[in-house]
């Protein structure tokens, strides 16, 4: 992985600054010259880069202000460091994708209050709180996401497994063992392709077990001063299970291999992922998401009540250091993206988002899994995205390295819990 220094050089760094010590200098990357406006959106989701570029181009074509919006992408767990590097160098983005309350808090002194925006008024009740600091909303929810065990319906059907009968952890174990016993007939390499080589996957996986500890509340998780791993035993049971039936070496499996090479080509039955993989699946096999993709909940809190983690993990913030004209244009862009007919077609079409705003018809949501997720969220049957509320840097510096060591057999589960809990408290 790139170091922060390397990222700073890559992103044209020219010195360092104190992120918390006052407002940075005016953004040199966004300027209004001769009636034209240039904006830059910092994207932390590589899988939607092409779709965002298309969205920006479509907006530019209809803009009355000769607006150009460029997309800068730094992802794969390095997005947060990349964004810090941009601010440290003085090359601040106009709009920025922010993950969770800790990241929103870090940039709160440079973010525009979005209370009066049209898109805020149309946002589903409760979803703005994930971008709210001191009761001031500072970001627009990018979309609704959810994750759990994404599975291949065709493979389950061939194995004689009815997903609707998986109503407990033991049922899940039985399904895994059935799949494993038929690997040759099913033509699969292994049951799972858990991405042990990606730190953010370990982070997301942990939310299945920390959400119940924090009452399924992102605010409780954000304010928590300690992590007691109340549901750590169940997390260990899941981890031990997929590690046995996973493509190995597990620590070398990344997103590309897991989703693009194995899952979409019917070589594994399950991955721990979310609906953000739909654009990737559509690019490779346009029929996969609509005909094969399913999602199973995780029985993290109760042996008989599974939940899918869902919410708005990402928020788009607007840089307050821009000129009034640029801020207004950034607001216009977001209103157009989520509220205009053309923007909504892209949101539910090319981007394959589950929108966080009202005014969309459920049938406009492309794939069955996304519609299922949307309905589960509205009915209160989901767990919270507590993984985005951990202490800043904790999952990269502590959770993931310790999880790696457990997966490789170099650390006991008791040591994993003790070390991560102690560092959680220290870093909070």
C-alpha positions in Angstrom: 0.0 0.0 0.0 1.0 3.5 -0.6 2.2 5.5 2.4 0.7 8.8 3.2 3.9 10.5 2.0 3.7 8.6 -1.3 0.1 9.6 -1.7 1.0 13.2 -1.0 3.6 13.2 -3.7 1.2 11.4 -6.1 -1.5 14.0 -5.5 0.9 17.0 -6.0 1.6 17.7 -2.3 3.6 20.8 -1.5 4.0 20.7 2.3 2.0 19.7 5.3 -0.6 21.3 7.4 -2.6 20.7 10.6 -5.9 19.2 9.6 -7.6 20.3 12.8 -5.8 23.6 13.3 -8.1 25.9 11.3 -9.4 26.4 7.8 -7.0 25.5 5.0 -6.2 28.0 2.2 -8.7 28.5 -0.6 -8.9 25.6 -3.0 -6.7 26.3 -6.0 -8.2 23.4 -7.9 -11.7 25.0 -8.3 -11.8 28.2 -10.1 -14.3 30.3 -11.9 -12.7 31.9 -14.9 -14.4 33.7 -17.8 -17.8 32.4 -16.7 -16.7 28.8 -16.6 -16.6 26.7 -13.4 -14.3 23.8 -12.7 -15.1 21.4 -9.8 -13.4 18.3 -8.6 -15.1 15.4 -6.8 -12.9 13.2 -4.7 -14.2 9.6 -5.0 -13.3 6.8 -2.6 -15.2 4.1 -4.5 -13.1 2.8 -7.4 -15.9 0.5 -8.7 -18.1 3.5 -9.7 -15.4 5.7 -11.2 -16.5 5.3 -14.8 -20.2 5.8 -13.9 -19.4 9.0 -11.9 -17.4 10.3 -14.9 -20.4 9.7 -17.1 -22.6 11.4 -14.6 -20.3 14.5 -14.5 -20.2 14.7 -18.3 -24.0 14.5 -18.5 -24.3 17.4 -16.0 -21.8 19.5 -17.9 -23.7 19.1 -21.1 -26.8 20.6 -19.6 -25.2 23.1 -17.2 -25.9 26.8 -17.9 -22.6 27.8 -16.3 -20.2 26.0 -18.6 -19.3 23.7 -15.7 -16.7 20.9 -15.8 -16.6 18.3 -13.0 -13.5 16.0 -12.9 -13.4 12.8 -10.8 -10.4 11.9 -8.7 -10.4 8.4 -7.3 -8.3 6.9 -4.5 -9.7 3.8 -3.0 -8.8 0.2 -1.9 -8.5 1.4 1.7 -6.2 4.4 0.8 -9.0 6.9 0.2 -8.9 8.5 3.6 -5.2 9.0 3.5 -5.4 10.3 0.0 -8.0 12.9 1.0 -5.8 14.0 3.9 -2.9 14.4 1.4 -5.0 16.6 -0.8 -5.8 18.9 2.1 -2.3 18.9 3.4 -1.0 20.0 0.0 -3.5 22.7 -0.4 -5.1 21.0 -3.4 -8.5 20.7 -1.8 -11.3 19.0 -3.7 -14.6 20.8 -4.4 -16.8 17.9 -3.4 -15.6 14.9 -1.3 -16.8 11.5 -0.5 -16.6 11.0 3.2 -17.0 7.7 5.1 -18.7 7.8 8.5 -18.9 10.4 11.3 -15.2 10.3 12.2 -14.3 11.5 8.7 -17.1 14.0 8.5 -15.9 15.4 11.9 -12.3 15.7 10.6 -13.4 18.0 7.8 -16.4 19.6 9.5 -14.6 23.0 9.6 -14.5 23.0 5.8 -17.9 21.6 5.0 -21.0 23.5 3.9 -24.2 23.2 5.9 -26.6 21.3 3.6 -29.8 21.9 5.6 -31.4 24.1 3.0 -30.7 22.1 -0.1 -33.6 20.6 -2.0 -32.0 17.1 -2.0 -31.8 17.2 1.9 -35.5 17.8 2.1 -36.1 14.7 0.0 -33.7 12.5 1.9 -35.3 9.6 3.8 -35.9 10.3 7.5 -32.9 9.5 9.6 -30.3 9.0 6.9 -28.8 12.5 7.2 -27.6 11.8 10.8 -24.7 9.8 9.4 -23.3 13.1 8.1 -24.4 15.3 11.0 -22.0 17.0 13.5 -23.4 19.1 16.4 -26.9 18.8 14.8 -25.7 20.3 11.6 -25.9 18.1 8.4 -22.7 18.4 6.5 -23.1 15.9 3.8 -25.6 14.3 1.4 -26.0 10.5 1.6 -24.4 9.0 -1.5 -26.8 6.1 -1.6 -28.1 3.2 0.6 -25.8 0.2 0.8 -26.0 -3.1 2.5 -23.9 -6.1 2.8 -23.9 -9.7 4.0 -23.3 -13.0 2.3 -23.8 -12.5 -1.4 -24.6 -15.8 -3.0 -25.1 -17.4 -6.4 -28.8 -18.5 -6.7 -28.0 -20.9 -9.5 -25.3 -22.7 -7.5 -27.6 -23.0 -4.5 -30.4 -24.3 -6.7 -28.1 -26.9 -8.2 -27.0 -28.0 -4.8 -30.6 -28.4 -3.7 -30.4 -25.6 -1.1 -33.5 -23.3 -0.6 -32.1 -20.0 0.7 -35.5 -19.3 2.4 -34.8 -22.3 4.7 -31.6 -20.7 6.1 -33.1 -19.3 9.3 -30.3 -19.8 11.8 -26.5 -20.0 12.0 -26.7 -23.8 12.1 -28.8 -23.7 8.9 -26.1 -21.6 7.3 -23.4 -24.1 8.4 -25.4 -27.0 6.9 -25.7 -25.1 3.6 -21.9 -24.5 3.5 -21.2 -28.2 4.2 -23.6 -29.2 1.5 -22.0 -26.9 -1.0 -18.5 -28.2 -0.1 -19.6 -31.8 -0.5 -20.7 -31.1 -4.0 -17.9 -28.9 -5.2 -16.9 -31.2 -8.1 -20.5 -31.6 -9.4 -21.1 -27.8 -9.0 -17.9 -26.9 -10.7 -16.8 -24.5 -8.0 -13.3 -24.1 -6.6 -14.5 -23.5 -3.0 -17.6 -22.3 -1.2 -16.3 -18.9 -0.2 -14.0 -16.2 -1.7 -13.8 -14.0 1.3 -11.3 -11.1 0.5 -8.8 -11.6 3.3 -6.4 -9.3 1.4 -8.6 -6.2 1.8 -8.7 -4.3 5.0 -12.1 -2.7 4.3 -13.7 -6.2 4.0 -12.6 -7.2 7.5 -13.9 -3.8 8.7 -17.4 -4.4 7.1 -17.5 -8.0 8.3 -17.0 -6.8 11.9 -20.1 -4.6 11.7 -22.3 -7.7 11.8 -21.1 -8.2 15.3 -20.5 -4.7 16.7 -23.9 -3.3 15.5 -25.8 -5.2 18.2 -23.3 -4.2 20.8 -24.1 -0.6 19.9 -27.9 -1.1 19.8 -27.8 -0.9 16.0 -27.1 2.8 16.2 -24.4 4.7 14.3 -24.6 7.5 16.9 -24.0 5.1 19.8 -21.1 3.5 17.9 -19.6 6.9 17.2 -19.8 8.0 20.8 -18.6 4.7 22.2 -15.4 4.8 24.2 -14.8 1.0 24.3 -15.5 -2.2 22.4 -16.2 -5.2 24.5 -16.8 -7.7 21.7 -20.1 -8.8 23.3 -20.8 -10.9 20.1 -17.2 -11.8 19.4 -17.8 -15.5 19.9 -20.2 -15.5 16.9 -17.8 -13.5 14.8 -15.1 -16.2 15.6 -17.6 -19.0 14.6 -18.2 -17.3 11.2 -14.5 -16.6 10.7 -13.5 -20.2 11.4 -16.2 -21.5 9.1 -15.3 -19.4 6.0 -11.6 -19.8 6.6 -11.9 -23.6 6.3 -14.0 -23.4 3.1 -12.4 -20.4 1.5 -10.1 -20.0 -1.6 -6.6 -20.1 -0.2 -4.3 -18.5 0.6 -7.0 -16.3 2.0 -4.8 -13.3 2.7 -4.0 -13.0 -1.1 -7.7 -12.8 -2.1 -8.6 -9.3 -3.1 -11.7 -7.7 -4.6 -10.7 -8.4 -8.2 -10.1 -12.1 -7.6 -13.0 -12.5 -5.3 -15.7 -10.8 -7.4 -14.4 -10.3 -10.9 -12.6 -13.6 -11.3 -14.3 -16.1 -9.1 -17.8 -15.1 -8.0 -19.2 -13.7 -11.3 -17.8 -16.7 -13.2 -19.6 -19.3 -10.9 -16.4 -20.6 -9.3 -17.4 -19.8 -5.7 -20.9 -19.8 -4.2 -20.5 -16.9 -1.7 -18.6 -13.7 -1.0 -19.0 -11.3 1.9 -19.8 -8.2 -0.1 -22.6 -5.7 -0.7 -24.7 -4.2 -3.4 -21.9 -2.0 -4.6 -20.6 -5.0 -6.6 -23.7 -4.8 -8.9 -22.0 -2.4 -11.4 -19.0 -4.7 -11.6 -21.2 -7.7 -12.2 -23.2 -5.9 -14.8 -20.1 -4.9 -16.7 -18.9 -8.6 -16.9 -22.3 -10.4 -17.1 -25.3 -8.2 -17.6 -27.7 -11.0 -16.4 -25.9 -12.0 -13.2 -27.3 -9.5 -10.8 -30.8 -9.8 -12.1 -30.9 -13.6 -12.4 -28.3 -15.1 -10.0 -27.5 -12.7 -7.2 -28.9 -13.2 -3.7 -28.1 -12.0 -0.2 -28.2 -13.8 3.1 -28.3 -12.2 6.5 -25.7 -12.8 9.2 -26.9 -14.2 12.5 -24.6 -12.0 14.6 -26.8 -11.2 17.5 -29.4 -14.0 17.6 -29.1 -17.5 16.5 -32.5 -17.3 14.8 -32.7 -13.6 13.7 -30.4 -12.6 10.9 -29.8 -9.1 9.8 -28.3 -7.4 6.7 -26.1 -4.4 7.6 -27.6 -1.4 5.7 -27.5 2.4 5.7 -25.7 5.3 4.1 -22.0 4.7 4.6 -20.8 7.5 2.3 -21.7 11.2 2.3 -20.8 13.8 -0.3 -19.6 17.0 1.4 -19.1 20.4 -0.3 -16.0 22.4 0.4 -16.8 25.7 2.1 -13.5 27.2 1.0 -14.7 27.7 -2.5 -16.3 30.8 -3.9 -20.0 31.4 -3.4 -20.5 30.7 -7.2 -18.7 27.4 -7.0 -20.5 26.3 -3.8 -23.8 27.1 -5.5 -22.8 25.1 -8.6 -21.8 22.1 -6.4 -25.2 22.3 -4.7 -26.9 22.5 -8.1 -25.0 19.4 -9.2 -26.1 17.3 -6.2 -29.7 18.5 -6.6 -29.7 17.6 -10.3 -28.0 14.2 -9.6 -30.8 13.0 -7.2 -33.9 15.0 -8.1 -33.8 15.5 -11.9 -35.3 12.9 -14.2 -32.0 12.5 -16.1 -30.0 12.3 -12.9 -32.4 9.7 -11.3 -32.1 7.5 -14.4 -28.3 7.5 -13.9 -28.6 6.9 -10.2 -30.7 3.8 -10.5 -29.3 2.9 -13.9 -25.6 3.2 -14.6 -24.7 3.6 -10.9 -27.2 0.9 -9.8 -27.7 2.8 -6.5 -30.4 2.2 -4.0 -31.3 5.9 -3.5 -31.4 7.6 -0.1 -34.0 10.0 -1.3 -37.8 9.8 -1.7 -39.4 10.1 -5.1 -38.1 6.9 -6.6 -40.3 4.0 -7.5 -39.2 0.6 -6.1 -39.4 -0.9 -9.6 -36.8 1.6 -10.8 -34.3 -0.2 -8.6 -32.6 -2.6 -11.0 -31.8 -5.8 -9.2 -33.9 -7.9 -6.8 -31.2 -7.8 -4.1 -31.2 -4.0 -4.0 -35.0 -3.9 -3.9 -34.9 -6.4 -1.0 -32.4 -4.3 0.8 -34.5 -1.1 0.3 -37.6 -2.8 1.8 -35.6 -4.3 4.7 -34.3 -0.8 5.6 -37.8 0.8 5.5 -39.1 -2.0 7.7 -36.4 -1.7 10.3 -35.0 -5.1 9.7 -31.3 -4.1 9.3 -28.2 -3.7 11.4 -26.3 -0.4 11.5 -23.1 0.5 9.7 -21.1 0.8 12.9 -17.8 0.0 11.1 -17.7 3.6 9.7 -17.9 5.0 13.3 -14.8 3.3 14.8 -11.9 5.5 16.0 -10.0 7.1 13.1 -7.5 4.7 11.7 -8.4 1.8 14.0 -9.6 -0.6 11.4 -6.5 -0.1 9.2 -3.9 0.0 11.9 -5.4 -2.5 14.4 -8.4 -4.5 13.4 -7.2 -5.7 10.0 -3.6 -6.6 11.0 -4.9 -8.5 14.1 -7.6 -10.2 11.9 -4.9 -11.2 9.4 -2.9 -12.8 12.2 -5.8 -14.8 13.4 -6.6 -16.0 9.9 -3.0 -17.1 9.5 -3.0 -18.9 12.8 -0.4 -16.5 14.4 -2.8 -15.1 17.1 -5.6 -16.6 19.2 -9.1 -15.2 19.2 -8.7 -14.2 22.8 -5.6 -12.2 21.9 -7.4 -10.7 18.9 -10.2 -9.4 21.1 -7.9 -8.2 23.9 -5.6 -6.3 21.6 -8.2 -4.7 19.4 -10.4 -3.7 22.4 -7.4 -2.0 24.2 -6.4 -0.1 21.1 -10.0 0.9 20.4 -10.2 2.6 23.8 -6.7 4.2 23.4 -7.5 5.6 19.9 -10.9 6.9 20.8 
